[in-house]
Amino acid sequence: MARVMKGVSFNTDDEFDKKLLNYIEKRGMFSKVIKRLIEKEMNGVINSKVNVVTAQIEQKEIDLPKQVELPVKKGPSASKFI
């Protein structure tokens, strides 16, 4: 029986790679998991070409217009505006 073996490397200095490695080591059946992921991608269940975009919100200080005090009308006719 002929077998082809492909290796997958994990960088243990990289948090993402370390998280993946820890997960698969606890789960086991590495080869089976990889084969099922390939099968799902072939069948269109998952799309490996999806780009993940991380948005960063930049906080900026802005100058707001200064408050302006409006003149208050005083006198007998002022009460009709209130």
C-alpha positions as CSV (number, residue, x, y, z in Angstrom):
1,M,0.0,0.0,0.0
2,A,1.5,3.4,-1.0
3,R,1.2,6.3,1.3
4,V,2.1,10.0,0.8
5,M,2.9,12.0,3.9
6,K,2.7,15.8,4.2
7,G,4.1,17.7,7.1
8,V,2.6,20.6,8.9
9,S,4.8,22.9,11.0
10,F,3.7,24.9,14.0
11,N,5.8,27.8,15.3
12,T,5.6,27.4,19.1
13,D,6.8,31.1,19.5
14,D,3.6,32.2,17.7
15,E,0.5,32.3,19.9
16,F,-1.9,31.4,17.1
17,D,0.2,28.4,16.0
18,K,0.6,27.3,19.6
19,K,-3.2,27.5,20.2
20,L,-3.8,25.3,17.1
21,L,-1.1,22.8,18.2
22,N,-2.5,22.5,21.7
23,Y,-6.0,22.0,20.4
24,I,-5.1,19.2,18.0
25,E,-2.8,17.5,20.5
26,K,-5.7,17.3,23.0
27,R,-8.2,16.2,20.3
28,G,-5.9,13.6,18.6
29,M,-6.5,12.1,15.1
30,F,-4.5,14.9,13.4
31,S,-4.5,13.2,10.0
32,K,-8.3,12.6,10.1
33,V,-9.1,16.2,11.1
34,I,-6.9,17.6,8.3
35,K,-8.5,15.2,5.7
36,R,-12.0,16.2,6.8
37,L,-11.1,19.9,6.5
38,I,-9.8,19.3,3.0
39,E,-13.0,17.4,2.1
40,K,-15.2,20.3,3.5
41,E,-13.3,22.8,1.4
42,M,-13.6,20.7,-1.7
43,N,-17.4,20.4,-1.2
44,G,-17.7,24.2,-0.7
45,V,-18.7,23.8,3.0
46,I,-15.8,26.1,4.0
47,N,-14.0,28.7,1.9
48,S,-10.3,29.0,2.5
49,K,-10.1,32.2,0.3
50,V,-12.0,34.3,2.9
51,N,-10.0,37.3,3.9
52,V,-10.2,38.3,7.5
53,V,-10.1,42.1,8.0
54,T,-9.3,43.5,11.4
55,A,-10.5,47.0,11.8
56,Q,-8.7,49.3,14.2
57,I,-10.5,52.3,15.5
58,E,-8.2,55.3,15.9
59,Q,-9.1,57.8,18.6
60,K,-8.5,61.4,17.7
61,E,-9.1,64.6,19.7
62,I,-11.0,67.2,17.7
63,D,-11.6,70.8,18.4
64,L,-15.3,71.6,18.9
65,P,-16.7,75.0,18.3
66,K,-16.7,77.2,21.4
67,Q,-19.9,77.8,23.1
68,V,-21.6,81.0,22.2
69,E,-23.9,82.8,24.5
70,L,-27.0,84.1,22.8
71,P,-28.3,87.5,24.0
72,V,-31.3,87.3,26.2
73,K,-34.0,89.8,25.4
74,K,-35.1,91.6,28.6
75,G,-38.2,93.6,29.0
76,P,-42.0,93.3,28.8
77,S,-42.1,91.5,25.4
78,A,-39.5,88.8,26.5
79,S,-42.1,86.7,28.2
80,K,-43.9,85.9,25.0
81,F,-40.8,84.0,23.7
82,I,-40.6,81.7,26.7
